[in-house]
Amino acid sequence: MHEMSLAEGIVDIIEEEALRRGFARVLQVRVAVGELGGVEPDALQFCFDAVCRGTLAEGARLCIERVGGQAWCMDCARAVALHERFGACPECGGFKLQMQAGDELRLLDLEVQ
């Protein structure tokens, strides 16, 4: 389950920021998760809760914002929405797509004390 290593990475970033900025507790963590990134939000939530035990993020609320898939179609020269990673362009059916969004996992912000 790669969500466990992703959750561990989020907690590592939080701990590094706590050292840099001097906060003692995290109340909320907001992340952006691309719908094409292969991350299951429920599994990420479960893993986050597990790896936060005993850290300054224990009990913190994880808010997951889904980012839709988007690509540039080189055949029809337009930005298109994607709902599957290697799918065809919904406009022209072509497969010359350059992904622009939807595969990211980004820490957006923290609410801290």
N, C-alpha and C positions, 0 to 999 in steps of 0.2 A: 504494500500500500504506500504509494509515494506521497500521499497526503500527510503521513507522519513526518517525513523529512521536510516537507514544506512548512508544516506547523513548527517544527524545531527551528527552521530558518527564520521564521517570523519572530519567535521568542528570542533568538540570538540577536536579531536587529533591535528588538525592544531593549534588551539588556545593554547593548552597546550605546544606544541613545540615552539610557538612564545614566550611564557613567559620564557621557558627554554633557548632558543637560541638567543632571542632578535631581531627577524626580524619583520618588520612592514607591509609587504605586500606579498601576495602569487600570483605568476603569473601563475603557472601550478601545477596541482596535478596529479600524475600518480598512478593508482590503478590496481591491478590484480583481475579479476573477473572470477571465475570458471564457465564453461558452465553448470555444473550440480547443481549450487548453488541456482537456482531459482531467480536470479537477472536479471531483464530486463534492459539492458544497456541504452536504450532510457529513461526509467522511472527514472533510477538513475541519468542520466544527467539532466533531467528536475527538479528533486528534489534538486540536488546539486545546480543548478543555483538559485532556490528559497530560500534555507536556507543560502546561502552565502550573500544575500542582507544585507547590514549594517555590515558586518564583514570584517576582513582583507583579506578574500579570495574572496570578491566581484569582479566579472569580471574574476576570475581565470579560466583557461582552464582545464577541466577535461579530461584526457587521459585514456581510459579504454583499458586494454590489456586482451584479453580473454585467459583463461587457459583451455586447453582441459581436458576432463575426462580421468582418467587412474585408473586401478585397478590391483590387483594381483589376478589371478585365482588360487585357491587352488587345483582345479581338474587337470588342465593341467600345473601347476607350471610355469606360465609365466606372464609377465606384458602385459596387453591388453588395447587398447583404448576403452573408453565407450562414448556413445552418449546419453544415457538415464540413469537416476539414478539407477533404479532397474532392468536394462536389463540383459540379459544373456551374458555370455562370447561369443564374436564373433568367438573364435577359436573352443571351444568344446561344447558350448550351456549350460554349467553348470551355477549354480547360487551361487556358493561358492566364492564370490568376496569380496575382501577387498579394499575399495577405498583408493587410494594413492594421487590423485590430481583431481581437477575439482570442488570442493565445497567451495573453499576459496574466501574471500574478503580481500585483503591485500593492505595497503598503501605502495607503493614502494618508492616514493620520492617526494620531493617538489622543485619547482623552486621559490626562494624567493628574495626579495629585502631588 
